Amino acid sequence: MKRTMPVAAVALLLSAGAVSAVEQDNFMVSTGADLAALCAVTPSHADYAASIHMCEGYIVGVNQFHEAWMRAKGGTGIYCLADADAGAPTRDEVASNFAAWVAGDDDAAAAPAVEALMRWAAFTYPCK
């Protein structure tokens, strides 16, 4: 039940107007292409707020899970971000860079969204 509530809320928001580049199905975030479509919206898009918040919320959630998993298991993470004061990327930068990367990688576009995101993060922010 908890899982369907955010999706239902997003669907309700989208029903108010036509969707062009971002389709309602993208909000299910099934594939890397779905997540990239949400992350690539521009501020002038009618569904910018819903799209970018879903994109960045998904990314933040995956990152928080990754951090919690690494604390619990110890060892090196799949990717390693710099601390905020040491030049860590902003959420907008992560969203934009991920969308651009997926646009050039058909395998990532077809992969499950979380897998595509983790591949991109490991490639972009390798642990040393």
N, C-alpha and C positions, 0 to 999 in steps of 0.2 A: 504494500500500500504506500509506504513512504516513497518508494522509487517512482511511482506513477504521478505523484502530486506535482513535482517540478515540471514534468513533461506536459501534464494537463494545463498547468498555468501558462507555459510557453505557447501551447496550442491555442489557448484562449486569446492571448495577446496577438498571435498571428492571424486569427480569424477576422480581426478588425480591418485588415487591408490586404491587398494583393502582394504577393512575394515575388520578386523577380530573380535576382541572382541567388538568393538564399531560399531554399524550399523548406516546407514544413518538415519533410523527412530528414533534413540535415540536423534538426534538433534532437533526433534520436541518437546522434553521434555514434553511428555504427561503424563507420570507416574513417580512415585518415582523411579522405576527401570530404566527408561530412564536417569533420572538425575544422579542416582548412577553409571550407566555404564560410563557416561562421567566423573564423579568425580574419578572413580577408575582406570583410565588409568595410566600406568607407563611411565616414560620419554623415554623408549626404543620403545614405540608404535609409529607406523608410523603417526598416527593422534593425537599424544599427544597434540601438541600446540592448535589445533582447539578444541579438546575435553575438555581440562582443562580450556581453556578460556571461552568456552560456559558454563561449570559447574560453574566456579567462577563468571562469569558475571551474571548468573541467580541468584546465591546466594546473590551477592552484591545488585542486583536490588530488590530482595524480602526484604532484610534487610533495604534498603533505604526507600522503601514503608512503611514498618513496623514503622520505626522511624518517618516518616512524619505523618503517621496516628495517632500515639501516641501523637505527639506534637499538632496536630489539635484537637484531642478528649480529651486529658488529661488522667490522670489515669495510671494504670499499663499496661505494654505491655504483649504480649503473652509470650515473653521470655525476659530475661535481660542479656546482655553481660557486662562484665567488661570493663572499659575504657582501651584504648590501653596501657597506662603506668601502668595499674594495672593487666596485664596478660591476656588481651583479646586474643582469639585464632587467629592464622593467617588464611588466606584464604585456604592455603594448608591443615592445620589441620582440618578446618571445612569440606572441601571437602572429605578428607580421612575418618574422623569420621562419616560423614553422609552416605557415601557409605558402610562402615562396618555395620552400624546400619540397613540400608535397607536390606542388605544381610541376616540378621537374622530375618526379620519381613515381612512375606508374605503380610500382610494387607497394610503396608507402600509401598511395591513394587508395588502393584496394584492401590494404591490411586493416585489421581492427584498429579503431582510433587509438586506444591506449598503446598498442604495439607500435604504431607509426610514431606516436609522440615519444615513446621511450627510445626508439631507434634514432630519431632526430636528436634527442637530448644527449644520447651517448656519443653520437658523431660530433655534435656541436660543442659539448662541454665534457670532454673526456677526463677521467680521473688520472692524475699523474702519479 
